[in-house]
């Protein structure tokens, strides 16, 4: 493989795994138990999993270059990819297990985002280990893992921050503070989730199928982002509206 392509692979690997995946894992250790009312992640996992994946990625980098220079067998860096995949799979499976045993059984649409994301991560690991379709792998990793997890966190964290800041501003009980479900109702989040799922399916079809599917995928993806932006804007508008009432009363 030409050196520029090797460097491109390294850049993508460090960006997708060394930055995005490890960041999501670190944040997930906090937000999954906090917002989804699950048990805590095992202490051994939270202490060692991220550093181990980082070290494996660090060791894999020069080995991947050497393999492409025909200095070592190709299976050597591929074994390390398998080890990184194992670590990512442990995180995904642990997250799914914690969510299945969550203490609060009330329906929560943000769980759906995380479940799709964890399944997307597991499928991405399989594709990476088997060295199948790099383009499909990247689309699946970003569209099927990164996007749903980030969207799921936004639909939890933004309502919480709105509620928290309004509570801190309120000095009188005369002003009613909206709860988290009122900041962004589940119905709105669920609507965006289903549009996102359609967009994800079309994205997969655009990679595997005829090129014209990409147009439908683009439209669906834009629509899902517009719905997300609208929901976040409504949360901001509600925050400013209630905050203004509190300031006027004070």
N, C-alpha and C positions, 0 to 999 in steps of 0.2 A: 504494500500500500504506500503511495507517495506520502512524504513527510507532512505536507499541508493537511492531508486528510487525517493523518494520525493526530496531529495537533488539534484538529476540529473535534475528533472523538474525545480527546482529553478535556478540551474545553467544555463540551457538552456533559461529560461525566462528572466533572467537578461542579458544574453549575447545577445539574439536576440532582445529583446525589450529595456531593459535599456541601452544597448550600441549601437547596430547597428541601430535599428529603430530611436532612438532619435538623433543619430549622422547624419543619412541621412536627417532627418527633419530639423535639424539646418543648415546643408550645403545647403539643398534645398531652404531654405528661401533666400539665397544669390544667388545661381547659376541659379535658374529658371528665376527670373526677369532679371538677368544680361546677360545670354547667350541665352535665348529663347525669349527675348524681350517681356515679359509679364508685366502686372501690378504687383505692389508689393503685397505680402500677406497682409491680413488685420492686422493692428497693434495689435489688441486684441488677435488674433490667435498666432502671433509670440511671444507675451509676455507671454501668459499663458498656451498654449497647452502643450509644453514640460514639464514645471514644474508640471502641473496637472497629466500627465501620469506617471511621475516619482513618485509622491506622492502616486498615486493609486497603483503602483507596489510595493512601499515600504509597504503600509498597507496590500496589498494582501499576501505578503510573510509569515508573522506569521499566518494569517488566513488559508492559504493553509496547513500549518503544522498542525494546530489545527484540521482542517477538516479531515485530514488523520489519526489523533489520535482519531477520533470520539468524539471530544470535542464540536464541533459546526456542524450545518448542512452543507452539501456539497454545497448547493446553495449559501451560503454566499460568499465564494471566487469566485464562478462562476459569481456572479453579478458584482464583481470588474473586472473580465475578460471582461465582456460585456462593462463596462465603458471604459476600456483601448481600447477595439476594437472600441468603438464609437469615441474616440479621434483620433486613427489612421485613421479611415474612414473619419473623417473631413479633415485631412491633405490630404488624397488621392483625395477626391472629390474636394477640393479647388484647388489642383494642376491641375487636369483635367479641371476644369472650367477656370482657368487662361490660360492654354495652348489653350483651344478652342477659347478664346477671345484675343489671342496674337496680338500685334500690327503689327508684321512682318509676312506676310502670305506666304513668300517663303518656299518651301519644306525644311525640316530639318530632316534628318534621326535620329538624337538624340532624337527628340520628340517621335519616336516610342519606343525607349528603355524606356523612362519615362512612356509612356502610358501603356506598358506591365507591368512595375513595379507597377504602381498604381492599375491596375486591379488585379495583383497578390496579392497585399496587401489586397485589399477588399475581395478577395476570401479566403485569409488566416484568416481574421477576422471571416468570416462566419464559417469556419471549427473550429476555436478555441471556438467560442461562443456555437456551437452545440456539442462540444467535440467529433468530428469525426476524426478518423484515425490520430493519432499523427505523425506517420512516414510521411504520405502524407502531413500533415500540415508543418512539418519542411522542407521537400523537396520543397514544393511550396513557402514557405516564403523565403528560401535562393535562390532557382533557379528562382522563378518567380517574386521576389521583389528585393532582395539585388543585385543579379548579373546584371540584366538589368540596374538598376539605376547607379551602379558603372561604368559599361561599357559606358553608355551614357555620364556620366560626364567625363570619360577619353577621349572620342572622342571630347569633347568640350574644356576641360581645357588644355590638352597637346598642341594642335595647338595654343591656345591662348598664353601659356607660351613661346612656341618657337618663335612666332611672336613678343611678347613683348620684350624678351631678345635680339633678333636680332635688333629690332628697337633701343633699348638702346645702343647697341654697334656701330651702324652705325654712322659715322661722315661725310659721303659723299653720295650724291645721285647716285653716279656711280654704287654702288652695289644695285641690285634689291632684295628687301626682299619679300619672298613668303608670300602670304596672308594665312589666316587660312584654306581656302578650298584647297589650294595647299599643305599644310603640310600633311594633311590626307584627300584626296579627298572623297567626299560623296559616290562615287561608292565603295570604299574599305570598308567604314563603313557599307554601306548597305549590302555588301556581308557577312560581319561578322554577321550582325543582323539576316539575314535569316538562316545562319548556326546555330546560337544560338537558334532561334525559333524551328528548327528541334530538336536540343539537348534537349530543354525544354520539347517538346512533348514526346520525347522518355524517358526522366526522369520520367514524369508522368506515362507513360505506364509501366516503369520498376517497379514502386511501385504497380500499380493496376493489371498488367498483368503477364505473365509468366516470369520466371527469366532470360531467354536468351535475353529478350529485354534490360537488363542492359548492355550487351556487346555492342550493337548498341548505346545505350545512352552514354556509356563511350567514344566510338570512336568519336561520334559527338561532345561531350563536349570538348574532347582534341583538335579536329580540330578547334572549335570555339576559344579556348584559344590560339592556335597557330596562327590563323589569327589575333587575337588581339595583340599578342606579335610582330608579323611581322609588323603590322601597326605602333605600338609604336616605334619599332626599326627604321623603315623608317623615322619617324619624328625625332628621335634622330640623325640619319645619316645626314638628311637634315640640321638640326641645326648646327652640327659640320662642315659640308661642307661650308655653307654660313658664319659661324663665322670665319672659317679659312681664307676665302677670305677677310673678313673685316679686320682681324688682319694683313694680308700681305699687304693690301693697306695702312694701317696706319703706 
